[in-house]
Amino acid sequence: MTVSLTKLQQLAAVARWGNISRAAEELHISQPALSRSIALLESRYGFPIFNRIGHGVEPTAAGAQILAQAEPLLQSMRVFERNAALLASGKAGTLRIGIPPLLASQLLADLSQNILVGNDEVELQVSIRSGPSLLDQLKEDRIEFFLFAETQVDTGPEIEVVSIGEFHPICVVRKGHPLSGRANLTSADLSAYPWASSVEPRVMGELLNPTRLLCDNYHILRDVVLRTDLVCICTRAFVAGELAEGRLCELDIPGFLPARNPIYYAALKGRILSPLAKNAIAHIGVLLAQR
């Protein structure tokens, strides 16, 4: 007979209550079944584990040693069950994801708050890179999923791609910029001014000014745009505060950027996402819908 954790839990309950009937009630089994289980253990090891005293029981000297050795095992099992429950609920574990700089500027602060606040046993690791770099990390199993905008990545058949929302790209300049307030601008109007972006937009080519600031940190890009004549492509949500305050102005450039840009998440096909990843994706969808 193999000694299971269930039988050790039975011994611990009997010792804790000092009464087989009460222990049986806690364990949701009958008193005779619990008595037989203890008797089988005592028969196997050849010594009594409990002394019968009146209507109760108490551990024998040998039984006390058995219980002392069982307690660390039971404690480890309790920790295991708790951790497994937390992992299943998405409240524990490590989540590794990838986000391009533009989307990170819009989503990462709120996403981090949702994942980390109140979840003391969660570690969030975020790789902020271009779409193609994040695709490589996904294939190497270094991240669980990544976000990307339409046209940014050619994923291939081994990658599952799911639509998750959309964002609103805009071009902005500082208050008082020569282009601010002008209607129906064209790429020719833009060509006189340098650019700020995380990557070179496809619309640039040879049409726009070759002078540009490429930086993965959109907070730095925003600060530079506020101080210079750079034109910046970003999301409306990221600069909503500056637009409302009048410190930045949205440029009117018909047909230059799509009104809405679809967003997807990519994961390895056939890979089951962790509860943490599922929760994160659901919250990202909510954030994109709000903006």
PAZAPA-4460 file (N, C-alpha, C; in steps of 0.05 Angstrom, whole numbers, plus 32768, in hexadecimal, padded with zeros to 4 digits):
% residues 291
    n_x    n_y    n_z   ca_x   ca_y   ca_z    c_x    c_y    c_z   seq   type   mol
   8011   7FE8   8000   8000   8000   8000   8012   8019   8000     1      M     A
   800D   802B   7FED   801B   8044   7FEC   800E   8058   7FFF     2      T     A
   801F   8066   800E   8014   807B   8020   800F   8094   800F     3      V     A
   7FF7   809C   800D   7FF0   80B3   7FFD   7FEE   80CC   800E     4      S     A
   7FEE   80E3   8001   7FEA   80FC   8010   7FCF   80FD   801D     5      L     A
   7FBB   80EF   8011   7FA1   80EE   801E   7FA2   80E1   8039     6      T     A
   7FB1   80CA   803B   7FB4   80BC   8054   7FC3   80CD   8069     7      K     A
   7FD7   80DC   805F   7FE5   80EE   8072   7FD3   8104   807B     8      L     A
   7FC2   810E   8069   7FAE   8122   8072   7F9B   8117   8086     9      Q     A
   7F94   80FE   8084   7F82   80F1   8097   7F90   80EF   80B2    10      Q     A
   7FA9   80E7   80B3   7FB8   80E6   80CC   7FB9   8101   80D9    11      L     A
   7FBF   8116   80C9   7FC2   8131   80D4   7FA7   813A   80E0    12      A     A
   7F91   8134   80D2   7F77   813D   80DC   7F70   812F   80F6    13      A     A
   7F75   8115   80F8   7F70   8107   8111   7F81   8112   8128    14      V     A
   7F9A   8117   8122   7FAB   8122   8137   7FA2   813E   8140    15      A     A
   7F99   814E   812C   7F90   8169   8132   7F77   816A   8143    16      R     A
   7F64   8158   813D   7F4B   8157   814C   7F4C   8146   8165    17      W     A
   7F5E   8133   8165   7F5F   8120   817B   7F46   810F   817C    18      G     A
   7F38   810D   8166   7F1F   80FE   8165   7F1A   80F5   8149    19      N     A
   7F15   80DB   8145   7F12   80D1   812A   7EF8   80DA   811D    20      I     A
   7EE3   80DC   812D   7EC9   80E4   8121   7ECB   8101   8117    21      S     A
   7ED7   8113   8127   7ED8   812E   811E   7EEB   8131   8105    22      R     A
   7F01   8122   8106   7F13   8122   80EF   7F04   8118   80D6    23      A     A
   7EF4   8104   80D9   7EE5   80F9   80C2   7ED2   810D   80B7    24      A     A
   7EC5   811D   80C8   7EB3   8132   80BF   7EC2   8147   80AE    25      E     A
   7EDA   814F   80B8   7EEA   8162   80A9   7EF2   8157   808E    26      E     A
   7EF9   813D   808D   7F02   8131   8074   7EEC   8128   8062    27      L     A
   7ED3   812A   806C   7EBC   8122   805C   7EBC   8104   8055    28      H     A
   7EC4   80F4   8068   7EC2   80D7   8065   7EB5   80CC   807F    29      I     A
   7EAE   80B3   807E   7EA0   80A7   8096   7EB5   80A0   80AB    30      S     A
   7EAC   809F   80C4   7EBE   8098   80DA   7EC9   807C   80D7    31      Q     A
   7EB9   8068   80D0   7EC4   804D   80CC   7ED9   804C   80B6    32      P     A
   7ED5   805B   80A0   7EE9   805B   808A   7F03   8067   8093    33      A     A
   7F02   807D   80A3   7F1A   8089   80AD   7F28   8076   80C1    34      L     A
   7F19   8069   80D2   7F25   8056   80E5   7F33   803F   80D7    35      S     A
   7F27   8035   80C1   7F33   8020   80B2   7F4D   8029   80A4    36      R     A
   7F4D   8042   809A   7F64   804C   808D   7F7C   804E   80A0    37      S     A
   7F77   8058   80B8   7F8C   805A   80CD   7F95   803E   80D5    38      I     A
   7F83   802C   80D8   7F8A   8010   80E0   7F9C   8003   80CB    39      A     A
   7F96   8008   80B1   7FA6   7FFD   809C   7FC3   8008   809D    40      L     A
   7FC6   8022   80A3   7FE1   802D   80A5   7FEF   8021   80BD    41      L     A
   7FE2   801F   80D3   7FEE   8013   80EB   7FF7   7FF6   80E6    42      E     A
   7FE6   7FE8   80D7   7FEC   7FCC   80D0   8005   7FCB   80BE    43      S     A
   8006   7FDD   80AB   801C   7FDD   8098   8037   7FE2   80A6    44      R     A
   8037   7FF5   80B8   8051   7FFD   80C4   8056   7FED   80DE    45      Y     A
   8043   7FDF   80E8   8047   7FCE   80FF   8048   7FDC   811A    46      G     A
   803D   7FF4   811C   803C   8002   8136   8024   8014   8136    47      F     A
   8019   8019   814E   8002   802B   814F   800A   8048   814B    48      P     A
   7FFA   8056   813D   7FFF   8073   8138   7FF0   8084   814C    49      I     A
   7FD9   807A   8155   7FCA   8088   8169   7FC3   8075   8181    50      F     A
   7FC3   8081   8199   7FB8   8073   81B0   7F9B   807B   81B3    51      N     A
   7F8A   8068   81B9   7F6E   806E   81BE   7F6A   8074   81DB    52      R     A
   7F60   808C   81E0   7F5C   8095   81FC   7F3F   809F   81FF    53      I     A
   7F2F   8091   820D   7F14   8098   8211   7F06   809A   81F6    54      G     A
   7EFA   80B1   81F0   7EEC   80B5   81D6   7EFF   80C2   81C2    55      H     A
   7F18   80C5   81C8   7F2A   80D2   81B5   7F43   80C2   81B0    56      G     A
   7F57   80CF   81A3   7F70   80C2   819D   7F86   80D7   81A0    57      V     A
   7F9F   80CD   81A3   7FB6   80DE   81A4   7FCD   80CF   8197    58      E     A
   7FE0   80DD   818B   7FF6   80CF   817D   8007   80C0   8191    59      P     A
   8011   80A8   8188   8025   809A   8198   8040   80A8   8193    60      T     A
   8055   809F   81A0   806F   80AB   819B   8077   80A7   817E    61      A     A
   8073   808F   8174   807A   808A   8158   8067   809A   8145    62      A     A
   804D   809B   814D   803A   80AA   813D   8041   80C7   813B    63      G     A
   804B   80D3   8151   8053   80EF   8151   806A   80F3   813E    64      A     A
   807C   80E0   813B   8092   80E3   8128   8088   80E1   810C    65      Q     A
   8075   80CF   8107   8069   80CD   80EC   805C   80E7   80E5    66      I     A
   804D   80F3   80F7   803F   810C   80F2   8052   8123   80ED    67      L     A
   8069   8123   80FC   807D   8138   80F8   8089   8137   80DD    68      A     A
   808D   811E   80D2   8098   811B   80B7   8084   8121   80A2    69      Q     A
   806A   811C   80A9   8055   8121   8095   804F   813E   8091    70      A     A
   8053   814F   80A6   804B   816B   80A4   8059   817A   808E    71      E     A
   8073   8178   808A   8080   8186   8073   8074   817E   8058    72      P     A
   806D   8164   8055   8061   815A   803C   8046   8167   8038    73      L     A
   8036   8168   804D   801C   8174   804B   801E   8192   8046    74      L     A
   8031   819F   8053   8035   81BC   804E   803D   81C1   8031    75      Q     A
   804E   81B0   8026   8056   81B3   800A   803E   81AF   7FF8    76      S     A
   802C   819C   7FFF   8014   8198   7FEF   8002   81B0   7FF0    77      M     A
   7FFF   81BC   8008   7FEE   81D3   800A   7FF9   81EA   7FF9    78      R     A
   8013   81EE   7FFA   801F   8203   7FE9   801B   81FD   7FCC    79      V     A
   801E   81E3   7FC4   801A   81DB   7FA8   7FFE   81E2   7F9F    80      F     A
   7FEA   81DA   7FB0   7FCE   81DE   7FA9   7FC8   81FC   7FA6    81      E     A
   7FD3   820C   7FB9   7FCE   8228   7FB8   7FDA   8235   7F9F    82      R     A
   7FF3   822D   7F99   8000   8238   7F81   7FF2   822F   7F68    83      N     A
   7FE9   8216   7F67   7FDB   820D   7F4F   7FC1   821C   7F4B    84      A     A
   7FB3   8222   7F62   7F9A   8231   7F60   7FA0   824E   7F56    85      A     A
   7FB6   825A   7F60   7FBD   8275   7F57   7FC4   8275   7F3A    86      L     A
   7FD3   8261   7F31   7FDB   8260   7F15   7FC2   825D   7F03    87      L     A
   7FB0   824C   7F0C   7F98   8247   7EFD   7F86   8260   7EFB    88      A     A
   7F87   8270   7F10   7F77   8289   7F10   7F84   82A0   7F03    89      S     A
   7F9D   829D   7EFB   7FAC   82B3   7EEF   7FB7   82C7   7F03    90      G     A
   7FB9   82BF   7F1C   7FC3   82D1   7F31   7FDF   82CA   7F3B    91      K     A
   7FEC   82B9   7F2D   8008   82B2   7F34   8016   82A8   7F1B    92      A     A
   8030   82A9   7F1B   8040   829F   7F05   804F   82B6   7EF7    93      G     A
   805C   82AF   7EE1   806B   82C2   7ED1   805F   82C4   7EB5    94      T     A
   805A   82DC   7EAD   804F   82E1   7E92   8064   82F0   7E82    95      L     A
   806B   82E5   7E6B   807F   82F1   7E59   8070   82F8   7E3E    96      R     A
   806F   8312   7E38   8061   831B   7E20   8072   832F   7E11    97      I     A
   806A   8334   7DF8   8078   8347   7DE7   8064   835D   7DDD    98      G     A
   806D   8375   7DDD   805C   838C   7DD4   806E   839F   7DC4    99      I     A
   8065   83A7   7DAC   8075   83BB   7D9D   8074   83D6   7DAC   100      P     A
   8087   83E7   7DA7   8089   8400   7DB7   8070   8411   7DB5   101      P     A
   8063   8414   7D9E   804C   8425   7D9B   8035   841B   7DAD   102      L     A
   8030   8401   7DAC   801B   83F6   7DBD   8022   83F6   7DDB   103      L     A
   803C   83F2   7DE0   8044   83F3   7DFC   803F   840E   7E09   104      A     A
   8043   8423   7DF9   803E   843E   7E03   8021   8442   7E0B   105      S     A
   800F   8434   7DFD   7FF3   8438   7E02   7FE8   8424   7E17   106      Q     A
   7FF3   840C   7E19   7FE6   83F7   7E28   7FF5   83EE   7E42   107      L     A
   8010   83F1   7E42   801F   83E2   7E56   801A   83EB   7E72   108      L     A
   8016   8405   7E77   8011   840E   7E92   7FF8   8403   7E9E   109      A     A
   7FE2   8404   7E8F   7FC8   83FA   7E98   7FC9   83DB   7E9A   110      D     A
   7FD6   83CE   7E87   7FD8   83B1   7E88   7FE8   83A8   7EA0   111      L     A
   7FFE   83B5   7EA6   800E   83AD   7EBD   7FFF   83B1   7ED7   112      S     A
   7FF0   83C6   7ED9   7FDF   83CB   7EF1   7FCB   83B4   7EF4   113      Q     A
   7FBE   83AC   7EDE   7FAA   8397   7EE0   7FB6   837D   7EE8   114      N     A
   7FCE   8377   7EDF   7FDA   835D   7EE4   7FE7   835C   7EFF   115      I     A
   7FF4   8371   7F08   8005   8371   7F1F   7FF7   8379   7F39   116      L     A
   7FE5   838C   7F38   7FD8   8397   7F50   7FC6   8381   7F5C   117      V     A
   7FCC   837A   7F75   7FBC   8366   7F83   7FC5   8349   7F7D   118      G     A
   7FD8   8346   7F6C   7FE3   832B   7F66   8001   832B   7F6D   119      N     A
   8006   8324   7F87   8021   8326   7F91   8034   8311   7F87   120      D     A
   802A   82FD   7F79   803B   82E7   7F70   803C   82E5   7F51   121      E     A
   8039   82FC   7F44   803A   82FE   7F27   8053   830D   7F1F   122      V     A
   8061   8302   7F0B   8077   8311   7EFF   8071   8316   7EE1   123      E     A
   8072   832F   7ED9   806C   8336   7EBD   8086   833E   7EB0   124      L     A
   808D   8330   7E9A   80A5   8337   7E8B   809C   8340   7E6F   125      Q     A
   80A3   8358   7E67   809A   8363   7E4E   80B2   8369   7E3C   126      V     A
   80B1   835F   7E24   80C5   8365   7E10   80B9   837A   7DFD   127      S     A
   80C5   8392   7DFB   80BC   83A7   7DEA   80CF   83A8   7DD2   128      I     A
   80C5   839E   7DBC   80D5   839B   7DA3   80C3   839F   7D8B   129      R     A
   80CF   83A0   7D74   80C0   83A1   7D5B   80B2   8386   7D57   130      S     A
   809D   8386   7D46   808E   836E   7D41   809F   8356   7D38   131      G     A
   80B1   8359   7D24   80C1   8343   7D1B   80D3   8338   7D31   132      P     A
   80DE   8349   7D42   80EF   8340   7D58   80DE   8330   7D6C   133      S     A
   80C6   8339   7D71   80B4   832B   7D84   80AC   8310   7D78   134      L     A
   80A9   830E   7D5E   80A2   82F5   7D51   80B9   82E0   7D56   135      L     A
   80D1   82E9   7D54   80E8   82D8   7D59   80E8   82CE   7D76   136      D     A
   80E2   82E0   7D88   80E1   82D8   7DA5   80CB   82C4   7DAA   137      Q     A
   80B5   82C7   7D9D   809F   82B4   7DA0   80A7   8299   7D96   138      L     A
   80B3   8297   7D7F   80BC   827E   7D73   80D1   8270   7D85   139      K     A
   80E1   8280   7D93   80F5   8275   7DA6   80E9   826F   7DC1   140      E     A
   80CF   8273   7DC4   80C0   826E   7DDD   80CA   8280   7DF4   141      D     A
   80D3   8298   7DED   80DC   82AB   7E02   80C5   82BC   7E0C   142      R     A
   80AF   82BE   7DFD   8097   82CC   7E05   807F   82BA   7DFF   143      I     A
   8069   82BF   7E0D   8051   82AE   7E09   8040   82B8   7DF3   144      E     A
   803E   82D2   7DF0   8030   82DE   7DD9   803A   82FA   7DD5   145      F     A
   8034   8306   7DBE   803B   8322   7DB9   8025   8330   7DA9   146      F     A
   8025   834A   7DAC   8011   835A   7D9D   801F   8366   7D85   147      L     A
   800F   836B   7D70   801A   8379   7D59   8003   8386   7D4A   148      F     A
   800A   839A   7D3A   7FF6   83A8   7D29   7FF6   839B   7D0E   149      A     A
   7FE0   839E   7D00   7FDD   8393   7CE5   7FF4   839E   7CD4   150      E     A
   7FFE   838D   7CC3   8014   8392   7CAF   8030   8392   7CBC   151      T     A
   8032   838F   7CD7   804C   8391   7CE3   805C   8376   7CE2   152      Q     A
   804E   8360   7CE1   805B   8346   7CE3   804F   8332   7CD0   153      V     A
   8060   8322   7CC3   8058   830B   7CB3   805D   82F2   7CC4   154      D     A
   8048   82E8   7CD1   804B   82D4   7CE6   8052   82B8   7CDC   155      T     A
   8045   82AF   7CC7   804A   8293   7CBE   8035   8280   7CCA   156      G     A
   8034   8267   7CBF   801F   8254   7CC6   8022   8249   7CE2   157      P     A
   8039   824A   7CEF   803D   823E   7D09   8034   8251   7D20   158      E     A
   802A   8268   7D18   8022   827C   7D2C   8004   8281   7D2A   159      I     A
   7FF7   8281   7D41   7FDB   8287   7D43   7FD7   82A5   7D47   160      E     A
   7FC7   82B2   7D36   7FC3   82CF   7D37   7FA5   82D4   7D3D   161      V     A
   7FA0   82E4   7D51   7F84   82EA   7D59   7F80   8308   7D5C   162      V     A
   7F6B   8312   7D50   7F65   832E   7D52   7F5D   8335   7D6F   163      S     A
   7F67   834C   7D79   7F61   8353   7D95   7F56   836F   7D98   164      I     A
   7F57   837F   7D83   7F4D   839A   7D85   7F59   83AC   7D6F   165      G     A
   7F5A   83C6   7D74   7F65   83D9   7D61   7F6E   83F2   7D70   166      E     A
   7F80   8401   7D63   7F87   841B   7D6F   7F86   8430   7D59   167      F     A
   7F89   8449   7D61   7F85   8460   7D4F   7F9F   846F   7D4C   168      H     A
   7FAE   846B   7D36   7FC7   8479   7D32   7FC2   8496   7D29   169      P     A
   7FD3   84A7   7D32   7FD1   84C3   7D2A   7FED   84CF   7D28   170      I     A
   7FEF   84E6   7D1A   8008   84F6   7D1A   8004   850E   7D2B   171      C     A
   8017   8514   7D3C   8015   852B   7D4E   802E   853C   7D4C   172      V     A
   802A   8556   7D53   8040   8569   7D54   803B   857A   7D6D   173      V     A
   804F   8589   7D75   804C   859B   7D8C   803A   85B2   7D86   174      R     A
   8030   85BE   7D9B   8021   85D7   7D99   8032   85EC   7D8C   175      K     A
   8028   85FA   7D78   8037   860F   7D6B   8048   8606   7D54   176      G     A
   8048   85EC   7D4E   8057   85E1   7D37   804C   85ED   7D1D   177      H     A
   805D   85F2   7D09   8053   85FE   7CF0   803D   85EF   7CE3   178      P     A
   803A   85D4   7CE8   8025   85C5   7CDC   800B   85C4   7CEC   179      L     A
   800D   85CC   7D05   7FF5   85C9   7D16   7FDF   85DC   7D0D   180      S     A
   7FC7   85D2   7D0D   7FB0   85E1   7D05   7FAA   85E2   7CE8   181      G     A
   7FBC   85D7   7CD7   7FB8   85D8   7CBA   7FA7   85BF   7CB2   182      R     A
   7F95   85C3   7C9F   7F84   85AE   7C96   7F8E   85A1   7C7C   183      A     A
   7F87   8588   7C78   7F8D   8579   7C5F   7FAB   857A   7C58   184      N     A
   7FBB   8573   7C6B   7FD8   8572   7C66   7FDE   855A   7C53   185      L     A
   7FF5   855C   7C46   7FFE   8546   7C34   801A   853D   7C3D   186      T     A
   8023   8527   7C31   803E   851E   7C37   8053   8533   7C2F   187      S     A
   804D   8543   7C1B   805F   8558   7C13   8062   856D   7C29   188      A     A
   804C   8573   7C37   804C   8585   7C4E   805E   857A   7C64   189      D     A
   805D   8560   7C68   806B   8553   7C7E   8089   8551   7C79   190      L     A
   8091   8552   7C5F   80AC   854B   7C58   80C1   855F   7C63   191      S     A
   80B8   8576   7C6B   80CB   858A   7C75   80D2   8586   7C93   192      A     A
   80C5   8573   7CA0   80C9   8570   7CBD   80D3   8554   7CC4   193      Y     A
   80E4   8552   7CD8   80EE   8538   7CE0   80D9   8528   7CEF   194      P     A
   80DF   850D   7CF2   80CB   84FB   7CFD   80D4   84EE   7D17   195      W     A
   80C1   84E6   7D27   80C6   84D7   7D40   80B5   84BE   7D3F   196      A     A
   80C1   84A7   7D42   80B2   848E   7D42   80C3   8478   7D4E   197      S     A
   80B7   8461   7D54   80C6   844A   7D5E   80D2   843A   7D47   198      S     A
   80C4   843A   7D30   80CE   842D   7D18   80C7   843F   7D00   199      V     A
   80D5   843B   7CEA   80CF   844B   7CD3   80B5   8442   7CC7   200      E     A
   80A0   8453   7CC7   8086   844B   7CBB   8089   8446   7C9E   201      P     A
   8079   8434   7C94   807B   842D   7C77   8074   8445   7C66   202      R     A
   8064   8457   7C70   805C   846D   7C60   8073   8481   7C5B   203      V     A
   8088   847E   7C6A   809E   8491   7C66   80AC   848E   7C4B   204      M     A
   80B9   8477   7C48   80C8   8473   7C2F   80DA   848B   7C29   205      G     A
   80D8   8495   7C11   80E7   84AC   7C08   80D5   84C5   7C08   206      E     A
   80BD   84C3   7C12   80AA   84D9   7C11   80AF   84EE   7C26   207      L     A
   80BA   84E5   7C3D   80BB   84F6   7C55   80D8   84FD   7C5B   208      L     A
   80DB   850F   7C6E   80F5   8519   7C76   8106   8503   7C80   209      N     A
   811F   8500   7C76   8130   84EA   7C7F   813B   84EF   7C9C   210      P     A
   8138   8506   7CA7   8140   850B   7CC2   812B   8501   7CD5   211      T     A
   8132   84EF   7CE7   811E   84E3   7CF9   812B   84D9   7D13   212      R     A
   811B   84D7   7D27   8123   84CC   7D41   8114   84B1   7D44   213      L     A
   8123   849B   7D44   8118   8481   7D48   811E   8478   7D64   214      L     A
   810A   8472   7D74   810E   846B   7D91   80F8   8459   7D9A   215      C     A
   80FE   8444   7DA9   80EA   8431   7DB3   80DA   843C   7DCA   216      D     A
   80E3   8452   7DD6   80D6   845D   7DED   80C4   8475   7DE5   217      N     A
   80AA   8470   7DE5   8098   8485   7DDB   8095   849C   7DEF   218      Y     A
   809B   8497   7E08   809A   84AE   7E1B   80B0   84C2   7E14   219      H     A
   80C7   84B7   7E0C   80DD   84C9   7E04   80D6   84D7   7DEA   220      I     A
   80CB   84C8   7DD7   80C2   84D4   7DBE   80AF   84EB   7DC3   221      L     A
   809C   84E6   7DD4   8088   84FB   7DDA   8095   8514   7DE5   222      R     A
   80A8   8510   7DF7   80B6   8527   7E03   80C6   8537   7DEE   223      D     A
   80D3   8528   7DDC   80E2   8536   7DC7   80CF   8545   7DB4   224      V     A
   80B9   8539   7DAD   80A6   8546   7D9B   809B   8560   7DA8   225      V     A
   8097   8560   7DC2   808D   8578   7DD0   80A2   858F   7DCF   226      L     A
   80BB   8588   7DCA   80D0   859D   7DCA   80DB   85A4   7DAE   227      R     A
   80D2   8595   7D99   80DE   8599   7D7F   80C8   859B   7D6A   228      T     A
   80D1   859C   7D51   80BE   859B   7D3A   80BA   857F   7D2F   229      D     A
   80C2   856B   7D3D   80BE   854F   7D34   80A0   8549   7D31   230      L     A
   809A   8538   7D1E   807F   852D   7D1A   807F   8511   7D24   231      V     A
   806B   8509   7D35   806C   84EE   7D41   8053   84DF   7D3A   232      C     A
   8057   84C5   7D33   8041   84B3   7D30   803E   84A3   7D4A   233      I     A
   8026   84A4   7D55   8021   8496   7D6F   8003   848F   7D6F   234      C     A
   7FF9   8486   7D86   7FDD   8481   7D89   7FCF   8499   7D96   235      T     A
   7FB6   849D   7D90   7FA8   84B3   7D9C   7FA6   84B0   7DBA   236      R     A
   7FA3   8496   7DC3   7FA0   8491   7DE0   7FB9   8499   7DEF   237      A     A
   7FD1   8495   7DE3   7FEA   849B   7DF0   7FED   84B9   7DF6   238      F     A
   7FE4   84CA   7DE4   7FE8   84E7   7DE7   7FCE   84F5   7DED   239      V     A
   7FBA   84E6   7DF7   7FA0   84F2   7DFD   7FA2   850A   7E10   240      A     A
   7FB3   8507   7E24   7FB6   851D   7E37   7FC2   8536   7E2B   241      G     A
   7FD7   8532   7E1B   7FE4   8549   7E0E   7FD2   8556   7DFA   242      E     A
   7FC2   8546   7DEC   7FAE   8551   7DD8   7F99   8562   7DE7   243      L     A
   7F8F   8557   7DFD   7F7B   8566   7E0C   7F85   8580   7E17   244      A     A
   7F9F   8580   7E1F   7FAB   8598   7E2B   7FB4   85AC   7E15   245      E     A
   7FB4   85A3   7DFC   7FBD   85B5   7DE7   7FDB   85B5   7DE3   246      G     A
   7FEA   85A4   7DF1   8007   85A4   7DEE   800F   8595   7DD4   247      R     A
   7FFF   8583   7DCB   8003   8576   7DB1   7FEB   857A   7DA0   248      L     A
   7FF0   8579   7D85   7FDA   857D   7D72   7FDA   8565   7D5E   249      C     A
   7FC2   855B   7D58   7FC0   8546   7D44   7FBF   8552   7D29   250      E     A
   7FCF   8547   7D17   7FD0   8552   7CFB   7FBA   8546   7CEA   251      L     A
   7FAF   8556   7CD8   7F9A   854E   7CC6   7FA8   8546   7CAB   252      D     A
   7FAC   852C   7CA7   7FBA   8522   7C8F   7FA8   850D   7C82   253      I     A
   7F95   8514   7C72   7F82   8500   7C67   7F91   84E9   7C58   254      P     A
   7F8A   84D0   7C5F   7F95   84B9   7C51   7FB1   84B1   7C59   255      G     A
   7FBD   84C0   7C6B   7FD9   84BA   7C72   7FDC   84A2   7C84   256      F     A
   7FCA   84A0   7C98   7FC9   848A   7CAA   7FAD   847E   7CAB   257      L     A
   7FAB   8463   7CB0   7F90   8457   7CB3   7F82   8463   7CCB   258      P     A
   7F68   8465   7CC9   7F59   846F   7CE0   7F5A   845C   7CF8   259      A     A
   7F5A   8442   7CF2   7F5C   842E   7D06   7F70   8418   7CFD   260      R     A
   7F80   840F   7D10   7F94   83FB   7D09   7F8F   83E2   7D1A   261      N     A
   7F88   83CB   7D0D   7F82   83B3   7D1C   7F9A   83A9   7D2C   262      P     A
   7F94   839E   7D44   7FA9   8392   7D55   7FA3   8375   7D59   263      I     A
   7FB9   8365   7D59   7FB7   8348   7D5D   7FCA   833F   7D73   264      Y     A
   7FC4   8327   7D7D   7FD8   831A   7D8D   7FE0   8300   7D7F   265      Y     A
   7FF9   82F9   7D82   8004   82E1   7D75   800F   82CE   7D8A   266      A     A
   8009   82B5   7D87   8013   82A0   7D99   801A   8287   7D88   267      A     A
   802A   8276   7D93   8031   825E   7D85   8019   824C   7D81   268      L     A
   8014   8243   7D69   7FFC   8233   7D63   7FFD   8219   7D73   269      K     A
   7FE7   8213   7D80   7FE5   81FA   7D90   7FED   81FE   7DAD   270      G     A
   7FFA   8214   7DB4   8002   8219   7DCF   7FEB   8224   7DDF   271      R     A
   7FE5   8218   7DF6   7FD0   8221   7E08   7FDA   8238   7E18   272      I     A
   7FCC   824E   7E17   7FD4   8266   7E26   7FCF   8262   7E44   273      L     A
   7FE1   826D   7E54   7FDE   826C   7E71   7FC6   827E   7E7A   274      S     A
   7FBB   8278   7E92   7FA6   828A   7E9C   7FAF   82A8   7E9D   275      P     A
   7FC9   82AC   7EA5   7FD3   82C8   7EA5   7FD1   82D4   7E89   276      L     A
   7FD9   82C5   7E75   7FD9   82D0   7E5A   7FBC   82D5   7E51   277      A     A
   7FAA   82C3   7E57   7F8E   82C7   7E4F   7F83   82E0   7E5C   278      K     A
   7F89   82E4   7E76   7F7F   82FB   7E84   7F8A   8315   7E78   279      N     A
   7FA5   8314   7E71   7FB1   832C   7E65   7FA5   8332   7E4A   280      A     A
   7FA0   831E   7E3A   7F95   8323   7E1F   7F79   832F   7E22   281      I     A
   7F69   8324   7E35   7F4E   832F   7E39   7F4F   834C   7E41   282      A     A
   7F62   8353   7E53   7F63   836E   7E5C   7F6E   8381   7E46   283      H     A
   7F80   8377   7E35   7F89   8387   7E1F   7F72   838E   7E0C   284      I     A
   7F61   837A   7E07   7F4A   837F   7DF6   7F38   8394   7E02   285      G     A
   7F34   8394   7E1C   7F24   83A9   7E2A   7F31   83C4   7E26   286      V     A
   7F4B   83C6   7E2A   7F59   83DF   7E28   7F57   83EA   7E0C   287      L     A
   7F5A   83D9   7DF8   7F59   83E3   7DDC   7F3C   83EC   7DD6   288      L     A
   7F28   83DF   7DE1   7F0D   83E6   7DDB   7F06   8401   7DE8   289      A     A
   7F14   8408   7DFE   7F0F   8421   7E0B   7F1B   8439   7DFD   290      Q     A
   7F2D   8434   7DEA   7F3C   8449   7DDE   7F39   844B   7DC0   291      R     A
***
